[in-house]
Amino acid sequence: MKPIKVGVIGCGGIARGKHLPCLEDIPDLEIAAFCDLIIERAEEAKARYGTPTSIVTTDYKEVLAMPEIDVVHVLTPNKEHAEISIAALHAGKQVMCEKPMAKSASDAKRMVEAAKETGNKLTIGYQHRHKAESIYAKKMIEDGMLGEIYYAKCMAVRRRGTPNWGVFLNKEEQGGGPVIDIATHSLDLCLYLMDNYEPEMVVGKAHKKIEHPEGANMWGDEGVSTSELEEAACGFIRMKNGATIILETSWALNTINTVEEGSCELCGTKGGLQIINNRLTYNTVRYDKMSTEEIDTGNRGVAFYAGKKYTPPQTECMSWYDAIRNDKTPCVTPEQALVVSQILEAIYVSSETGKPVFFE
């Protein structure tokens, strides 16, 4: 089997914490290029994950100009996602772009158009679809256990958890706070499980109210109090088929009901389910009695190859390269990720204007 050659653009925290370790699990794969604006980070990544012939550069265009590169992972701040991904697609590369799809919905739309124009694959790093709970829930829904899903909630709520490293607090680079950072995971999972990508209207409100959000912040207080980004936000989403979704998110909020990203609740005509803090619960009525069942999915990973257990990021990576080798549609399509970006942007727009945002 011909080795797949990969170029990694962006060697910061998401590369070191998620993508690079996962790429080690892919057979017949070589990381042939490491790119980062800070050359030392690229060199460190090469020393750990590369080969003697891997190149190191600060210019992503050098990576795209390498004909031997088959796949590019775009792991930069949100502002650069669209520019680099579009250029990579037109350079003939298959592209994995970390979430969110782009800083703006218009940029995300251009990414979709580039994928269509070139015929190359584009996917977005929404690994919560690959949790054991999510996979089990998807099967339950496909088997009709919920019936028609008409009411849902997606949640990512921290009491004091503002990320203050890298460019997380830079609005120009990232585009926003918890809405675009962590709620994006929960909304993606919610829409995926509902299999509903047709929003009709969004109302949203972002809040920046806490006087000292740096107090007790889990990553320390540096930079938190001076950030211009929202601390919390909520949204109401009405879909074209009449289904409704409530979104709740925060980096800092005076609540005891904290909820990890990738959490959602779906209510249908036959039953409902929750994936809250990586626990799956199913509820329905049996024999005229309310029935609530917590489903043990192992919560340790998913059997993907040879029965071995892998984490959601590992399974995401394996699924992506399976799609490349076998010419399959990736689990996360660019069209789906675009809708996530459009809804999140609509929450910001609605908050700024005080008006609902309607979709065509």
C-alpha positions as CSV (number, residue, x, y, z in Angstrom):
1,M,0.0,0.0,0.0
2,K,1.4,3.4,-1.0
3,P,2.1,5.5,2.1
4,I,-0.1,8.6,2.5
5,K,2.0,11.7,3.0
6,V,0.7,14.4,5.2
7,G,1.4,18.1,5.8
8,V,0.6,19.6,9.1
9,I,0.0,23.4,9.1
10,G,-0.1,24.7,12.6
11,C,2.0,22.9,15.2
12,G,0.4,24.4,18.4
13,G,-1.7,23.0,21.1
14,I,-4.4,21.3,19.0
15,A,-1.8,19.7,16.8
16,R,0.3,18.4,19.8
17,G,-2.7,17.5,21.9
18,K,-5.0,15.9,19.3
19,H,-3.9,15.5,15.7
20,L,-0.2,14.5,15.8
21,P,-0.6,11.7,18.4
22,C,-3.6,10.4,16.4
23,L,-1.7,10.3,13.2
24,E,0.7,7.8,14.8
25,D,-2.1,5.3,14.8
26,I,-2.7,5.4,11.0
27,P,-0.8,2.7,9.2
28,D,1.3,3.5,6.1
29,L,1.3,7.2,6.8
30,E,4.2,9.7,6.9
31,I,4.1,13.3,8.1
32,A,6.2,14.8,5.4
33,A,5.9,18.5,6.3
34,F,5.5,20.6,9.5
35,C,4.6,24.3,9.2
36,D,4.2,26.9,11.9
37,L,4.9,30.6,12.2
38,I,7.0,29.8,15.2
39,I,9.8,27.7,13.6
40,E,10.8,26.1,16.9
41,R,7.3,24.6,17.3
42,A,7.6,23.0,13.8
43,E,11.0,21.7,14.6
44,E,9.9,20.2,17.8
45,A,6.9,18.5,16.1
46,K,9.3,17.1,13.4
47,A,11.6,15.7,16.1
48,R,8.8,13.9,17.7
49,Y,6.5,12.8,14.8
50,G,8.5,13.3,11.6
51,T,11.2,11.5,9.6
52,P,14.7,12.7,8.7
53,T,13.3,13.9,5.3
54,S,10.4,15.8,6.7
55,I,10.6,19.5,5.9
56,V,10.1,22.3,8.4
57,T,8.8,25.7,7.2
58,T,7.0,28.9,8.3
59,D,5.2,29.2,5.0
60,Y,2.2,27.0,4.4
61,K,2.5,27.6,0.6
62,E,5.7,25.6,0.6
63,V,3.7,22.7,2.0
64,L,1.0,23.0,-0.7
65,A,3.6,23.2,-3.4
66,M,4.9,19.7,-2.5
67,P,3.4,17.3,-5.1
68,E,4.0,14.3,-2.8
69,I,1.7,15.7,-0.1
70,D,-1.7,14.0,-0.3
71,V,-3.4,15.3,2.8
72,V,-3.2,18.6,4.8
73,H,-4.3,19.2,8.4
74,V,-5.2,22.8,8.9
75,L,-4.6,23.5,12.7
76,T,-4.2,27.3,12.8
77,P,-6.3,30.0,14.5
78,N,-9.8,30.3,13.1
79,K,-9.0,33.3,10.9
80,E,-6.7,31.3,8.7
81,H,-8.9,28.2,8.3
82,A,-10.6,29.3,5.1
83,E,-7.6,30.8,3.3
84,I,-5.3,27.8,3.9
85,S,-8.0,25.2,3.3
86,I,-9.2,26.7,0.0
87,A,-5.6,27.0,-1.2
88,A,-4.9,23.4,-0.2
89,L,-8.0,22.1,-2.0
90,H,-7.0,23.9,-5.2
91,A,-3.5,22.5,-4.8
92,G,-5.0,19.0,-5.0
93,K,-4.9,18.1,-1.4
94,Q,-7.5,16.4,0.8
95,V,-8.1,18.6,3.8
96,M,-8.9,18.1,7.5
97,C,-9.6,21.4,9.1
98,E,-9.9,21.8,12.8
99,K,-13.2,23.2,14.2
100,P,-14.8,25.6,13.8
101,M,-15.0,25.5,10.0
102,A,-14.1,29.2,9.7
103,K,-14.2,32.5,11.5
104,S,-17.2,33.6,9.5
105,A,-20.1,31.9,7.7
106,S,-19.1,33.5,4.4
107,D,-15.6,32.0,4.7
108,A,-17.1,28.6,5.5
109,K,-19.3,28.9,2.4
110,R,-16.2,29.6,0.3
111,M,-14.7,26.4,1.7
112,V,-17.7,24.4,0.6
113,E,-17.5,25.9,-2.9
114,A,-13.8,25.1,-3.2
115,A,-14.4,21.5,-2.2
116,K,-17.2,21.2,-4.9
117,E,-15.1,22.9,-7.5
118,T,-12.0,20.7,-6.9
119,G,-13.7,17.4,-6.1
120,N,-11.3,17.0,-3.2
121,K,-12.4,15.9,0.3
122,L,-12.9,18.4,3.1
123,T,-13.8,17.6,6.6
124,I,-14.0,19.5,9.9
125,G,-12.7,18.3,13.3
126,Y,-15.9,17.6,15.2
127,Q,-14.7,14.5,17.2
128,H,-17.7,14.3,19.5
129,R,-19.6,12.5,16.8
130,H,-17.1,9.6,17.4
131,K,-17.8,9.2,21.1
132,A,-19.2,5.8,22.1
133,E,-22.3,7.6,23.4
134,S,-22.9,9.5,20.1
135,I,-22.5,6.4,18.0
136,Y,-24.9,4.4,20.2
137,A,-27.4,7.3,20.2
138,K,-27.2,7.6,16.4
139,K,-28.2,3.9,16.1
140,M,-31.1,4.3,18.5
141,I,-32.4,7.2,16.5
142,E,-32.0,5.4,13.2
143,D,-33.9,2.5,14.7
144,G,-36.8,4.8,15.4
145,M,-36.6,4.8,19.2
146,L,-37.2,8.5,19.5
147,G,-39.7,8.9,16.7
148,E,-39.9,12.4,15.3
149,I,-37.4,14.7,17.1
150,Y,-39.0,18.1,17.6
151,Y,-37.3,19.6,20.6
152,A,-33.6,19.7,21.5
153,K,-31.0,21.4,23.7
154,C,-27.2,21.7,23.1
155,M,-25.0,22.7,25.9
156,A,-21.4,23.6,26.8
157,V,-21.3,25.4,30.1
158,R,-18.3,26.2,32.2
159,R,-18.4,27.9,35.6
160,R,-14.9,29.3,35.3
161,G,-13.1,28.0,32.3
162,T,-11.8,30.7,30.0
163,P,-8.9,29.5,27.8
164,N,-6.2,32.1,28.0
165,W,-3.3,30.7,26.0
166,G,-2.5,31.1,22.3
167,V,-5.0,33.4,20.6
168,F,-8.2,32.2,22.3
169,L,-8.8,35.7,23.7
170,N,-8.1,37.4,20.4
171,K,-11.3,38.3,18.7
172,E,-9.7,39.1,15.4
173,E,-8.0,35.7,15.2
174,Q,-10.8,33.6,16.6
175,G,-14.0,35.4,15.9
176,G,-15.6,34.9,19.3
177,G,-15.7,33.2,22.7
178,P,-17.5,30.2,24.0
179,V,-20.1,30.3,21.2
180,I,-17.5,29.6,18.5
181,D,-15.1,27.7,20.7
182,I,-17.1,25.1,22.6
183,A,-20.8,25.4,21.7
184,T,-19.8,24.6,18.2
185,H,-19.1,21.0,19.2
186,S,-22.5,20.6,21.0
187,L,-24.5,22.2,18.1
188,D,-22.7,20.0,15.6
189,L,-23.6,16.8,17.5
190,C,-27.2,17.9,18.1
191,L,-27.8,18.6,14.3
192,Y,-26.0,15.4,13.4
193,L,-28.1,13.2,15.7
194,M,-31.3,15.0,14.5
195,D,-30.2,14.8,10.9
196,N,-31.6,18.3,10.4
197,Y,-29.7,21.0,8.6
198,E,-32.4,23.4,7.6
199,P,-32.6,26.3,10.1
200,E,-35.4,28.9,9.6
201,M,-34.7,31.5,12.3
202,V,-32.3,32.2,15.1
203,V,-32.5,34.5,18.1
204,G,-29.4,34.9,20.3
205,K,-27.9,36.9,23.1
206,A,-24.3,37.0,24.2
207,H,-23.3,38.3,27.7
208,K,-20.3,39.9,29.2
209,K,-21.3,40.7,32.8
210,I,-19.1,39.2,35.4
211,E,-16.8,41.8,37.1
212,H,-14.0,39.4,37.9
213,P,-14.2,36.3,35.5
214,E,-10.6,35.6,36.2
215,G,-11.3,34.5,39.8
216,A,-10.9,30.7,40.1
217,N,-10.4,30.3,36.3
218,M,-9.1,26.8,35.8
219,W,-6.2,28.0,33.6
220,G,-5.2,31.0,35.7
221,D,-6.1,34.6,35.6
222,E,-3.8,36.0,33.0
223,G,-5.7,38.0,30.3
224,V,-9.1,36.9,31.3
225,S,-10.4,40.1,32.8
226,T,-9.3,42.2,29.8
227,S,-10.9,40.0,27.1
228,E,-13.5,41.6,25.0
229,L,-15.2,38.3,24.1
230,E,-18.5,37.1,25.5
231,E,-18.5,35.0,28.7
232,A,-21.8,33.3,28.0
233,A,-24.5,33.1,25.4
234,C,-27.8,31.5,24.6
235,G,-29.7,30.9,21.4
236,F,-33.1,29.8,20.2
237,I,-33.1,28.0,16.8
238,R,-36.3,27.2,14.9
239,M,-35.8,24.7,12.1
240,K,-37.9,24.7,8.9
241,N,-39.8,21.5,9.9
242,G,-40.9,23.2,13.1
243,A,-38.3,21.6,15.4
244,T,-36.7,23.8,18.0
245,I,-33.2,23.9,19.6
246,I,-32.0,25.8,22.6
247,L,-28.3,26.5,22.9
248,E,-26.5,27.3,26.1
249,T,-22.8,28.0,26.5
250,S,-20.3,29.8,28.7
251,W,-16.7,30.2,29.7
252,A,-17.7,32.0,32.9
253,L,-21.1,31.8,34.5
254,N,-22.4,31.8,38.0
255,T,-24.0,28.4,37.8
256,I,-23.4,25.0,39.4
257,N,-24.9,23.2,36.4
258,T,-21.7,22.8,34.4
259,V,-21.9,20.7,31.2
260,E,-19.1,19.5,29.1
261,E,-18.9,20.4,25.4
262,G,-20.5,17.8,23.1
263,S,-23.6,17.6,25.4
264,C,-27.1,17.6,24.1
265,E,-30.7,16.5,24.8
266,L,-33.1,15.3,22.1
267,C,-36.9,14.8,22.7
268,G,-39.0,12.9,20.2
269,T,-42.6,11.6,19.9
270,K,-41.6,8.1,21.2
271,G,-38.7,8.8,23.6
272,G,-35.8,11.1,24.4
273,L,-32.1,10.9,25.1
274,Q,-29.4,12.9,26.8
275,I,-25.7,12.9,26.2
276,I,-24.6,14.9,29.2
277,N,-21.0,14.9,30.3
278,N,-20.4,11.8,28.2
279,R,-23.2,9.8,29.8
280,L,-26.0,8.5,27.6
281,T,-29.5,8.3,29.1
282,Y,-32.7,7.1,27.3
283,N,-36.2,7.9,28.5
284,T,-39.6,6.7,27.4
285,V,-42.9,5.4,28.7
286,R,-43.3,1.6,29.2
287,Y,-46.5,0.0,30.4
288,D,-47.9,3.4,31.4
289,K,-44.9,4.1,33.6
290,M,-42.0,6.5,33.0
291,S,-38.8,4.6,32.2
292,T,-35.3,6.1,32.4
293,E,-32.3,4.0,31.5
294,E,-28.6,5.0,31.6
295,I,-26.9,3.1,28.9
296,D,-23.4,1.8,29.5
297,T,-21.4,2.3,26.4
298,G,-18.1,1.7,28.2
299,N,-17.2,5.4,28.0
300,R,-13.6,4.4,27.2
301,G,-13.6,4.6,23.4
302,V,-14.9,2.9,20.3
303,A,-13.9,-0.4,18.7
304,F,-12.9,0.6,15.2
305,Y,-10.2,-1.9,14.1
306,A,-9.5,-5.3,15.5
307,G,-11.7,-4.7,18.6
308,K,-9.2,-2.3,20.2
309,K,-10.6,0.7,22.0
310,Y,-9.7,4.2,20.8
311,T,-10.5,7.7,21.9
312,P,-12.9,9.9,19.9
313,P,-10.0,11.9,18.3
314,Q,-8.3,8.7,17.3
315,T,-11.5,7.2,15.8
316,E,-12.1,10.5,14.0
317,C,-8.6,10.3,12.5
318,M,-9.1,6.7,11.5
319,S,-12.5,7.4,9.9
320,W,-11.0,10.3,7.9
321,Y,-8.2,8.2,6.5
322,D,-10.6,5.3,5.8
323,A,-12.6,7.8,3.7
324,I,-9.5,8.8,1.8
325,R,-8.2,5.3,1.1
326,N,-11.6,4.0,0.1
327,D,-13.1,7.1,-1.5
328,K,-15.9,7.4,1.0
329,T,-17.8,10.5,2.1
330,P,-16.2,11.8,5.4
331,C,-18.3,11.5,8.6
332,V,-18.4,15.3,8.8
333,T,-19.2,16.9,5.4
334,P,-18.4,20.6,4.7
335,E,-22.1,21.2,4.0
336,Q,-23.0,20.1,7.5
337,A,-20.2,22.2,9.1
338,L,-21.3,25.2,7.1
339,V,-24.8,25.1,8.7
340,V,-23.1,25.0,12.2
341,S,-21.1,28.1,11.3
342,Q,-24.2,29.9,10.0
343,I,-26.2,29.3,13.1
344,L,-23.4,30.3,15.4
345,E,-22.8,33.5,13.5
346,A,-26.6,34.2,13.6
347,I,-26.5,34.1,17.4
348,Y,-23.8,36.8,17.4
349,V,-25.7,38.9,14.8
350,S,-28.9,38.6,16.7
351,S,-27.2,39.6,19.9
352,E,-25.7,42.7,18.3
353,T,-28.8,43.8,16.5
354,G,-31.5,42.7,19.0
355,K,-33.4,41.1,16.1
356,P,-34.0,37.6,14.9
357,V,-32.0,36.3,12.0
358,F,-34.0,34.6,9.3
359,F,-32.5,32.1,6.8
360,E,-33.5,31.8,3.1
